[in-house]
Amino acid sequence: MDHATASSYTMKITLRRHEVTLLPESARVIIRPFIPAELHRITTIIGRALALSEEEVVSHLNIVCRDFDSRHLDVELLVQSHYEKVRHHVFTNRTLSRERQLLIGALFSGEYALESAALFNPSIVPHPDQTTAPAGGLRFVMSLRATGEGHISSIEFRAGMISASGAITLDPVSRYVTVPDVVTNPGYRKRRFMIKLHEMNLDDDYAAAVMAPLADSFTRSELYKSLATIKQENLLSPRNLSRTLEIIQWLADSNYELRFNPKLAMSERIIFPVSLNESNGIEDARFVRFVEDDQSVMYYATYTAYNGRAILPQLIETENFLDFRVLTLNGSAVQNKGMALFPRRIAGRYAMLSRQDDENLFLMYSDNPHHWSDPQMILRPCEMWESVKIGNCGSPIETEAGWLVITHGVGPMRKYCIGAALLDLNDPSKVLGRLREPLLAPEGNEREGYVPNVVYSCGSLLHGRTLILPYAMSDKASAIASISLDELLAALLANGPECG
């Protein structure tokens, strides 16, 4: 049952903490490659499998199937794909039985518990399919950052319903989790590709030679054919050629397409790191339902790719949460964390919130959602609870009074609180109001977790005159609150834009 709690501050804003908690579940696992880096270890393992009799192979494979069949939708398909990764190391000319191939694949496979450490930093958007929503209700999709062994982060999804009365329920969460197919021959836009090469200071003759024969739109196979041609024509391979070709291939690998089986439930879909620049995690996806001027809809998400050394903001595009395009962002302002796209164009241009300096909140415009520059500071820390730094908690929300921006602030003892600001609809660089005190602060058990004393969100939505705010609790689990929009707007306008 839900229960209402009065704010401990004097703003007269009703905040309702729903009894909906999303806890990390170690039993949700995927199968990943478990392949040693040393060649001699790979061949030694394969040799042990080749030395078995066929009867022994079948016996050991039966044990694997007995132990893991119930934990995955198709364990044989997964381990077979891992056998294909080491097939070229199999040192025999005899044809291997399917059972032996599967056993070898299992030797180079291992389970990974996606959310064993945390399930946090949620965002929420209307579901693309509202056919089952009751009158006055709303279906939604929630994204979450799942973190497991090695602190590798991925994106999980949940679906649910908001009733006409405001009650929130989540669809049953499946025991199974499945990674999507990576499209083997994705397409690229030549102009966008060349802009990124320029930003990476790859304007040399070798890069020009690779790109010259390619059409305005080209595929990965066409790019690789051009790379091979340039390499063949320059067999002596000076160092700068090798570096150019390596970076071009890295850029291609960083832009990829994913496709889920449409039979999978929303909770069974997981976006796990694919490219090298996100090898240590896909962090804090901020999803937004973007409506173009022609009323077409695209779901975008900005996220932070992390390779263990550096971060890189990237962009996800999807229309249906089944087919995804993952793209690098371009421009001098593509840096730091916390980029959040406005849900529509403003005066014909795309708009984005960002935080270039890890302290203040910036606004920028672009004619292209993939290219960003010239940020303008619009909000700086003001009150003590946000005096270390501020940032956004997802994309701005359009209201009749202005753009509602849910913010986060960091104060003494690295305590994270959630606040709000209001920006002008036609000119978001104009701040109309901001809260003097936190809208939501960590309380009780919300303070305990991997990073204590933190509440944080990556996106909220409106349902009628209610703000639905999912939030993370101390980088461990997630919860949902709802807030009266009318009371929140009244407090923002009463406070005004200036610091108290």
C-alpha positions, 0 to 999 in steps of 0.5 A, a space after each residue: 500500500 502507498 502512503 503519503 509523507 509530508 515534506 520536512 521543509 516549509 515549502 508545502 509540497 506534498 511528496 509521496 513515497 510509494 512502496 515500490 522498491 527495485 532491489 538488486 537480484 543476483 539470480 539475474 545472470 547472462 552468459 559471457 565469454 570466459 576466454 584467457 588472454 594467453 594463447 597457450 592456455 586456450 589451446 591447453 583447455 581445448 586439448 583437454 576437451 579433445 582428449 575425451 571420448 565421445 561418451 565422456 563428452 556427452 556425460 560432461 555436457 549433460 551436467 552442464 545442461 542440468 546445472 544451467 538450462 533452467 537459468 537461461 532461455 537457450 544455454 546451448 545457443 550461447 555456449 555455441 557462440 563462444 565455441 565459434 570465438 575459439 574455433 580457429 584455435 582447435 588444432 585438429 582436422 577431424 570434424 567435431 560432434 555438436 556435443 564436443 563443440 558445445 562442451 568446448 564452448 562451455 569451457 570458455 563461458 561463464 555467468 555474470 550477475 548483472 545487478 549483484 551489486 546495485 540497481 540504481 539511477 533510474 529514468 522513466 518515459 511513456 511506453 511506446 505501446 499504450 494499448 493496454 493502458 486503462 482510461 486515465 492510466 499510463 504505461 511506462 518504461 523505466 531504465 536502470 543502471 545495473 552493476 555487477 562484478 568488477 563494477 561493470 554497469 549495463 542498462 536494464 529495463 522495467 515496464 509498469 503502469 500508473 493508474 488513473 488514481 496514481 497507484 504505481 505497479 511494475 510488471 512481473 520481472 522475469 528470471 531470465 535476461 538476454 543480451 541483444 544481437 549486435 547487427 553485424 554490418 551497421 550503416 554510418 553517415 559519412 559527414 558525421 563520421 568525418 566530423 568526429 575524425 576531425 575532432 580527433 585530429 585525424 585530418 591526414 592523407 590516410 584518413 582522407 584516402 580511406 573515406 574518399 571512396 565511401 558514399 554519403 551512407 556506407 556500411 561497416 563492410 564497405 569501410 573495412 574494405 577501404 581500410 584494407 585497400 589503404 593498408 595494402 597500398 602502404 605495406 611498409 605501414 608508417 606509424 601514423 598510418 597504423 594509428 589512423 587505421 586503428 582509430 578509424 576502426 575504433 570509431 566504427 566499433 563505437 557506433 553500433 546497432 542492437 536488435 532484441 527478439 520481440 518475444 522478450 519481455 521488457 525486463 528480459 532485455 539488457 544492454 551490456 557494453 559492446 565497444 572498447 570505450 564502454 568496456 567498464 560500463 554504460 552509466 546513467 542513461 537519461 531516456 527522453 521521449 522526443 517529439 519532432 516538429 512533424 510529430 514523429 517520436 524517437 526515444 533518445 538516451 544520453 549515457 556515459 561510456 567508461 573504459 576504466 580510464 576515461 569517460 565519453 558521453 554517447 547517444 542511444 536512439 530507439 523507436 520501440 525499445 527493440 532496435 537500438 542505435 548507439 552513436 558517438 557524440 560530436 562537438 567541443 561540448 561533448 565532455 563530462 557527465 550528465 547531458 540531458 536532451 530537451 523533449 522537443 526542439 526550441 525555435 527549430 533547434 535541439 537543446 541540451 543541458 550539460 555540465 562541462 566543469 563538474 560543478 555548474 549547469 549549462 545549456 546548449 543548442 544544436 541543429 543536429 542531435 549528434 553535435 554539440 558546442 558553445 555551452 552557456 552557464 545557466 545555474 551555479 551552486 546556490 544553497 548549502 545543500 548544493 554548494 559542492 556541485 549541481 547537475 540535472 536529474 534527467 531531461 527537462 519536462 514541459 509545463 505551462 509555467 516553464 521547463 521543469 528541471 529536476 536537479 541534484 545537488 551535492 553538499 557537506 559530507 558528499 550528501 546528494 539531494 534532489 531539487 528543482 528549477 524552472 526555466 522559460 519555455 521560449 528561452 531556457 537560459 532564463 531561470 524563473 525559479 529554483 527551490 531553496 531547500 531539497 525536494 527530496 533528501 536521503 532518509 533512514 535506509 535510503 542513506 545506506 548503500 554502496 555510496 551512502 547519503 545519496 538520492 539521484 535520478 536520471 529522469 521523471 515524467 508527468 502523469 496529469 498534475 503529478 510528477 512521477 520521480 523514480 530515484 536511486 538510494 545510495 547507489 544500491 536500489 531504487 524507489 519511486 516518489 510522486 509530487 504535486 506539480 501545482 505545489 511544486 510550480 507554486 514554490 518555484 515561482 514564489 522563490 524566484 531565480 535568485 539565491 536565498 
